Structure formats: C-alpha cells, structure tokens
Amino acid sequence: MPIANCIISSKYLGHDDNSKDLMRLWVEHSGIQQAGSEMTVNIISSNSQMGKGYAVMATLLLPSIWSKNEISALQKGLARALSVYYSLPNDQVFITTSILDSGFVVDNGSEVTW
C-alpha cells in the first residue's frame, strides 16, 4: 500500500518523460519489487506555491509493516523516480513520509490490518 500524493508545479506538468513509466521507475529505484503491485501515485497540479519552492512536493503513506530500511528505500526511490520522470535535479523534489499503523486504513469499506 505505498501511496504517493505528488503535488507538481503546474509549470512542470507536460515536462514528464512519457517514454518512462513512473511506477516502474519507483520500483526500479527503490529496489523493492514486491511493492510494485500495491503502489499508487496521485499527481496533483499546484496552481500556486508560496515560500521555499519545489517543483515536486510529495507525501508518501506507508503501512507500519515495512522495515526502516524498506521505508528508506521506498522514499528515496520515489524521489529519484520523480527526478528522472520530470527531468528535475534532486533539490527540486521534496518528500515527507507518514507511517500508518494497522487498523488506520479503510479499503473497500473495511478496516485493513496487518
């Protein structure tokens, strides 16, 4: 259930490299193949941003079942995948990660536990 909600500066929308699949890049750069079938990426356009600016700001939601090493690989892999996909330098991608405990997810009307 890795879910990435990615807010992309509107000036970079359309600059994505359509020859590459963002999900495949995330799996490739994280090195965690088993996560691929459960990954979701939401791309949201930002019309305005104040303060310190980033081309991409993402929130990554991960279940607490992942180890610290896997969490690190998933968030770094997402950052690299977004950099490659949008042809951006690393300093233009900002990611925060939230860890969700068992029972704090509802899918298909039921609480999900692990």
Secondary structure as the mmCIF struct_conf table of DSSP 4:
data_model
#
loop_
_struct_conf.conf_type_id
_struct_conf.id
_struct_conf.beg_label_comp_id
_struct_conf.beg_label_asym_id
_struct_conf.beg_label_seq_id
_struct_conf.end_label_comp_id
_struct_conf.end_label_asym_id
_struct_conf.end_label_seq_id
STRN STRN1 ILE A 3 SER A 9
TURN_TY1_P TURN_TY1_P1 SER A 10 GLY A 14
BEND BEND1 ASP A 16 ASP A 16
TURN_TY1_P TURN_TY1_P2 ASN A 18 SER A 19
BEND BEND2 LYS A 20 LYS A 20
HELX_RH_AL_P HELX_RH_AL_P1 LEU A 22 SER A 30
TURN_TY1_P TURN_TY1_P3 GLY A 31 GLY A 31
HELX_RH_3T_P HELX_RH_3T_P1 GLN A 33 GLU A 38
STRN STRN2 THR A 40 SER A 46
BEND BEND3 ASN A 47 ASN A 47
BEND BEND4 GLY A 51 LYS A 52
BEND BEND5 ALA A 55 ALA A 55
STRN STRN3 VAL A 56 PRO A 63
TURN_TY1_P TURN_TY1_P4 SER A 64 ILE A 65
BEND BEND6 TRP A 66 TRP A 66
HELX_RH_AL_P HELX_RH_AL_P2 LYS A 68 TYR A 85
TURN_TY1_P TURN_TY1_P5 TYR A 86 SER A 87
HELX_RH_3T_P HELX_RH_3T_P2 ASN A 90 GLN A 92
STRN STRN4 VAL A 93 LEU A 100
HELX_LH_PP_P HELX_LH_PP_P1 ASP A 101 ASP A 101
TURN_TY1_P TURN_TY1_P6 SER A 102 GLY A 103
STRN STRN5 VAL A 106 ASP A 107
TURN_TY1_P TURN_TY1_P7 ASN A 108 GLY A 109
STRN STRN6 SER A 110 GLU A 111
#
